[in-house]
């Protein structure tokens, strides 16, 4: 690992182990819960569920940013034969080993450099909101190295150009680390060229402001306004405006 990569990893570790970044992020998610529980977001989560059902049986699964290992039982219940979790947080890995150490293998390390794992050693890689904390191109090359031919990777990531998110990031600097930067369309295009095939699900352009507003109202996340936003976002996702979405569910196959 280069000195710059090590320095970045160390900053991320301190941010999650010794500051309130993670708690501040969770607090904001609770405050604007309608964005995350909206019909349009659940459409993306359905894509994740379909991917897990397809890849888990008999597979070696690697999770980037595994936190306390809470997803391990789900992978195993879906038929995974082996689960490996990596996270930069020493506290999270200690919790994961205490809770699931008998069922999975855990490493405290930078997900952008997994030299302890052999080439073509896993069938599937999953990560939620992790790539935008890493050197993207180096991380994707590592994903490609680790996957077996025909293996797939699924990541859920924020996008850089969403207007509401740009404003939100400026107003909430304590809810993110120094090095994180949401993905842009050029980075996604780079990864698309690296892999054999790709399939992505873009979410939350209209949904983001509507969800933020309705989070303050006495209505549930499956309200009329958010159903209309879902209708609009499905259509916008088929246009160049997809790059302005808040969120993308990324799937690549080696």
Secondary structure as the mmCIF struct_conf table of DSSP 4:
data_model
#
loop_
_struct_conf.conf_type_id
_struct_conf.id
_struct_conf.beg_label_comp_id
_struct_conf.beg_label_asym_id
_struct_conf.beg_label_seq_id
_struct_conf.end_label_comp_id
_struct_conf.end_label_asym_id
_struct_conf.end_label_seq_id
HELX_RH_AL_P HELX_RH_AL_P1 UNK A 3 UNK A 18
BEND BEND1 UNK A 19 UNK A 20
HELX_RH_AL_P HELX_RH_AL_P2 UNK A 21 UNK A 31
TURN_TY1_P TURN_TY1_P1 UNK A 32 UNK A 32
HELX_RH_AL_P HELX_RH_AL_P3 UNK A 33 UNK A 36
TURN_TY1_P TURN_TY1_P2 UNK A 37 UNK A 37
BEND BEND2 UNK A 38 UNK A 38
HELX_RH_AL_P HELX_RH_AL_P4 UNK A 39 UNK A 55
TURN_TY1_P TURN_TY1_P3 UNK A 57 UNK A 58
STRN STRN1 UNK A 60 UNK A 64
TURN_TY1_P TURN_TY1_P4 UNK A 65 UNK A 65
TURN_TY1_P TURN_TY1_P5 UNK A 67 UNK A 68
TURN_TY1_P TURN_TY1_P6 UNK A 70 UNK A 71
HELX_RH_AL_P HELX_RH_AL_P5 UNK A 72 UNK A 77
TURN_TY1_P TURN_TY1_P7 UNK A 78 UNK A 79
BEND BEND3 UNK A 81 UNK A 81
STRN STRN2 UNK A 82 UNK A 87
BEND BEND4 UNK A 88 UNK A 88
HELX_RH_AL_P HELX_RH_AL_P6 UNK A 90 UNK A 100
TURN_TY1_P TURN_TY1_P8 UNK A 101 UNK A 103
STRN STRN3 UNK A 105 UNK A 108
BEND BEND5 UNK A 109 UNK A 109
TURN_TY1_P TURN_TY1_P9 UNK A 111 UNK A 112
TURN_TY1_P TURN_TY1_P10 UNK A 115 UNK A 116
BEND BEND6 UNK A 117 UNK A 117
TURN_TY1_P TURN_TY1_P11 UNK A 119 UNK A 120
STRN STRN4 UNK A 122 UNK A 128
BEND BEND7 UNK A 129 UNK A 129
HELX_RH_3T_P HELX_RH_3T_P1 UNK A 131 UNK A 133
BEND BEND8 UNK A 134 UNK A 134
HELX_RH_AL_P HELX_RH_AL_P7 UNK A 136 UNK A 146
STRN STRN5 UNK A 147 UNK A 158
STRN STRN6 UNK A 159 UNK A 159
TURN_TY1_P TURN_TY1_P12 UNK A 160 UNK A 161
HELX_RH_AL_P HELX_RH_AL_P8 UNK A 163 UNK A 171
HELX_RH_3T_P HELX_RH_3T_P2 UNK A 173 UNK A 175
BEND BEND9 UNK A 176 UNK A 176
BEND BEND10 UNK A 178 UNK A 179
STRN STRN7 UNK A 183 UNK A 183
HELX_RH_AL_P HELX_RH_AL_P9 UNK A 185 UNK A 194
BEND BEND11 UNK A 195 UNK A 196
STRN STRN8 UNK A 197 UNK A 203
BEND BEND12 UNK A 205 UNK A 205
HELX_RH_AL_P HELX_RH_AL_P10 UNK A 206 UNK A 214
TURN_TY1_P TURN_TY1_P13 UNK A 215 UNK A 216
BEND BEND13 UNK A 217 UNK A 219
BEND BEND14 UNK A 221 UNK A 222
HELX_RH_AL_P HELX_RH_AL_P11 UNK A 224 UNK A 236
TURN_TY1_P TURN_TY1_P14 UNK A 237 UNK A 238
BEND BEND15 UNK A 239 UNK A 239
HELX_RH_3T_P HELX_RH_3T_P3 UNK A 240 UNK A 244
BEND BEND16 UNK A 246 UNK A 246
STRN STRN9 UNK A 247 UNK A 253
#
